[in-house]
Amino acid sequence: MAEYTLNVGDMAPDAALNLWPAAETTVAAYRGQWLIIYFYPKDNTSGCTTESCEFRDMYADFQELDAAIVGISRDSLKSHQNFSEKFAFPFALASDKDEVVCRAFDVMQVKKMYGKESVGVERSTFIINPEGVVVHAWRKVKVAGHVDEVCQVLRDLQA
């Protein structure tokens, strides 16, 4: 079992977010509403596209629960623009080329592929409550059924 430096019950790091569509904000700017942050490895790859499209398809459900959604990867804003426009995402994507936000949320992890180790983004999702506290975290996310589960956990947390 991996040890993480950011856990449920911790205050969410107040990291700066460089968003597409073009805007700069912070995690703290979302205080007062629920926030879903999902980290994914790369724009326009199969799992990342599926996950992002599922968040898009359930966007209205999250809006009804007063939750903002932000997807974060190390891709550039230009890449995010193309990805977002191609799939019509109604939520922001944050570029974290320098891995500052990824490291603050402790999602840069050693991964093994074909017997080789490398450090990359571990697919992860966090629910942050209106006070800025991480109230649920998923690590090593498997895409199938994940967005439905995030929405259900959010409903349960609000009940």
N, C-alpha and C positions, 0 to 999 in steps of 0.2 A: 504494500500500500504506500503510495507516494505521500510525502509530507509536503503540504503547501503552506506558503506564507500568508495567503489570504483565504479566510474561511468564513463560513456562515456565522453571523453575529458580529463580524468586523465592520467597521465603517468602510464604505467603498472608497478607494483611492480617488482623490480629486484630481484626476489626470486631465490634461488639455486634450480636446478632441478636434481634429482637423477634418471637417465633414464635407461630403458631397451630398446635396448641393452646397456650393461654396459657403462655408461659415466656420468660424472657430468658436468653440464653446468649451465647457468643462462638464465633468460628471456632476458636479455640485449644482450646475445650472438646472438640472432636472429635479431638484428637490421640490417636494410638494406634489409629486406624482410618482407613480410606479415606473420603473425603468427596467427594460430587458436589454441586456448587452450580450450579444453573442459574438464570439471570436471564431474565425474560420481561416483555414490556410491560404486559399487563393481564389480570386475571382475567376469565373468561367470554367471551373473544374466541376466534375459531375456531382460529388457530394455537396460541395459548397453552393452550387446552383440549386440543387434540390432543396437544401435547407433554407436558403434565402427565398426561394419561390413559395415554400410552405409558410414562412413568416408573412410573405406578401398575401397569400391566399387567406390567411387568418387575421389579417391586419384589423379588420372591422371588429373582430372579437376582442382583440387587445385594446382597441380604442374604447370600446364599451366598458372595459375594466380600468380606464384612465391610465393606460400604460404606453409609454413611448418605447420604440425599438431602435436600437443602434447596432448595426453590424460592423465589426472591426477586423481588418486584416492588414498585412504589411504592403498591400498594393498601393499604387499611386492614386491621387485624386482623379487623374485622367482615366486610369483603368476602372476606378469606381464609377465614373460618369458613364463609360461605355457599358459596363455591367448593369448598372441601374437603369439606363435607358433601354437597353436590350430586353430586360425583363419587367420593366415598369414597376420598380419598387417604390412604394409610397413612404418609405422611411429612409433615414440617413445612413450612409456608410462612412466610416471614419478610416482615414489613411494613417497607418502607424509604421511608416518606413523605418524609423529609428528604434522601434520596439519599446518605446517608453511606456505606453499604455499596456502592451502585452506583458511587460515585465512587472508593472505595478499590480496587475491582476494575476500574475504568476502563471501565465499560459505558455511561456516559452519553455518547452520541455524536450528532453532527449527522446528521439523517436528512432525506431529501428525499421528499416525497409530493405529487403533483400540482403539481410545480414550486415548492413552498414548502419552506423549510428550517425545521426545529425540532430541539430537543435532546430526545432520548428514550432509552429503554433499548434498547440493541443486544442482541438475543437472543444470549446467550453461555452457554457451559457450561465449568466448570473441574473437573478431577480434582486433588484434593489428597491427597498421600500421608500415611501415619501420622505422619511427622515434620513435617508442616505445609508442605511444599513443593508449589508448583503444578507438576504433572508433565505435564499436557496441558491445552490451552485451545482452544476453538472460539469463533470470533467470527462475527458475521453468520450465525448458524445458520439453515439451511433445515430445517424440521421433518421432512420425509419421510425416514425411515430414520435419523434422528439418534440416537435412544435406543439402537437396536441397535448403532450404531457406538460410542457411549459405553461400552456394556457390553463390546464386543469389545476396545476399547483398554484398558479396565480389566483384562480377563483377560490381555491381552498384557503389560501392565506388571507383573502379578503372577507371570507365568510365569518 
